[in-house]
C-alpha cells in the first residue's frame, strides 16, 4: 500500500501542471476558454469598461542551404480586449481578456462598488 501511495505522489510531482482554464461566472452562467465576445455579452451583459490594444510578436527563422544562410522575420499582430465586470461591493471584479475575439484569460481585480 505504501509503495502504491509513494508511486502516486511521485507521479503527481513528475506530471507537469497545466494552466488553469479561463472561466468567467456571471450569476449561474459560465463562459469558458475560447468563448466569443458575443457569447460573453449574451450571458454577462455589457462590461463596466473595455480597453483595447494590439500586441505584436516577431519570430526570426534562419534557413541554411549549403554554405548560404538566410533569415526571415515574421510579425503577428493580435487584438487584445480587456473587459471589466463589476458584480457589486461584495464580490471581486473580473477582467475578461479576449484575444482576437476569443476568451483567453480571466483575472480578479479589486472589490466592486
Buried (B, 14 or more C-beta within 10 A) or exposed (E): EEEEEEEEEEEEEEEEEEEEEBBBBBEEEEBEBEBEBEBBEEBBEEBEEEEEEEEEEEEEEEEEEEEEEEEEEEEEEEEBBBBBBBBEEEEBBBBBBBEEEBBBBBEEEEEBE
